[in-house]
Amino acid sequence: MRKLGRDSAHRNMMLRNMVTSLFKHGRIITTEARAKEVRRLAEKMITLAKRNDLAARRMVLAEVLDETTVKNLFEKIAPKYSERNGGYTRILKIGPRRGDSSSMVVIELV
């Protein structure tokens, strides 16, 4: 796991916020390192949502911060990937950030 220059509590909450935003908006713009960590968490959440049982819903609710986003994940997003075995997200490079030249990417749901 990448540390991303933060302590564990800050890093975990940042990743949870980013995963929630990804499911809410379908795509987010972030740095490449953060996107790769968000992809790990997002793929796990979609795989859990495909199970569509109460235990899976509670595990997703423990990570995703917004209940309406979880409902949307279980009812709309996960059924789209029922035939797919992983690879639910796509990372597209968009070039360096102007301020510090960090490589920026768009992470989106496929």
C-alpha positions in Angstrom: 0.0 0.0 0.0 1.2 3.5 -0.9 1.5 5.9 2.0 0.8 9.0 -0.1 2.5 11.3 2.4 -0.1 11.0 5.0 -0.6 9.2 8.3 -2.9 6.1 8.2 -6.1 7.8 9.5 -5.9 10.6 7.0 -4.9 8.3 4.1 -7.8 5.9 4.8 -10.4 8.7 5.1 -9.0 10.4 1.9 -9.4 7.1 0.0 -12.9 6.5 1.3 -13.9 10.0 0.2 -12.4 9.5 -3.2 -14.2 6.1 -3.7 -17.5 7.7 -2.6 -16.9 10.5 -5.1 -16.0 8.0 -7.9 -19.3 6.1 -7.3 -21.3 9.3 -7.0 -19.9 11.1 -10.1 -18.6 8.2 -12.3 -15.2 9.8 -12.7 -12.7 11.9 -10.8 -9.4 13.7 -11.6 -6.5 13.0 -9.2 -2.8 12.1 -9.2 -1.7 8.8 -10.6 -0.6 7.3 -7.3 -3.9 8.1 -5.6 -5.8 6.8 -8.5 -4.1 3.4 -8.3 -5.0 3.1 -4.6 -8.6 4.2 -5.3 -8.8 1.6 -7.9 -7.9 -1.2 -5.4 -10.7 -0.1 -3.0 -13.3 0.6 -5.8 -12.8 -2.8 -7.4 -13.3 -4.5 -4.0 -16.5 -2.5 -3.3 -18.0 -3.4 -6.8 -17.2 -7.0 -6.3 -18.9 -7.0 -2.9 -21.9 -5.2 -4.4 -22.3 -7.9 -7.0 -23.0 -10.4 -4.2 -26.0 -8.3 -3.3 -26.7 -9.6 0.2 -27.0 -7.9 3.6 -23.4 -8.8 4.7 -21.9 -7.3 1.6 -24.1 -4.2 1.9 -22.8 -3.7 5.5 -19.2 -4.2 4.5 -19.6 -1.6 1.7 -21.3 0.8 4.1 -18.3 0.5 6.4 -16.1 2.0 3.6 -18.3 4.2 1.4 -19.5 7.3 3.3 -22.8 8.1 1.7 -25.8 5.8 2.0 -27.5 7.0 -1.2 -24.3 6.3 -3.0 -24.3 2.7 -1.6 -27.9 2.2 -2.7 -26.9 3.5 -6.2 -23.9 1.1 -6.2 -26.1 -1.9 -5.4 -29.0 -1.0 -7.7 -27.4 0.5 -10.7 -23.6 0.2 -10.9 -23.0 -3.4 -9.8 -25.7 -5.0 -12.1 -23.9 -3.5 -15.1 -20.8 -5.6 -14.2 -22.5 -8.9 -13.5 -20.8 -10.6 -16.5 -17.5 -8.9 -15.9 -14.7 -10.5 -13.7 -12.8 -7.4 -12.5 -11.5 -4.4 -14.4 -14.3 -2.1 -13.5 -12.3 1.1 -13.6 -10.1 2.8 -16.2 -7.2 5.2 -15.6 -6.4 7.7 -18.3 -3.4 10.0 -18.1 -4.1 13.7 -18.7 -0.6 15.2 -18.3 1.3 17.0 -15.6 -0.3 19.3 -13.0 0.7 22.9 -13.5 1.9 23.7 -10.0 4.2 20.8 -9.2 4.3 18.7 -12.4 2.7 15.7 -10.7 1.2 13.3 -13.3 -2.6 13.7 -13.3 -5.1 11.1 -14.4 -8.8 10.6 -14.8 -10.2 7.5 -13.1 -13.6 6.4 -14.3 -16.0 3.5 -14.2 -15.8 1.4 -17.4 
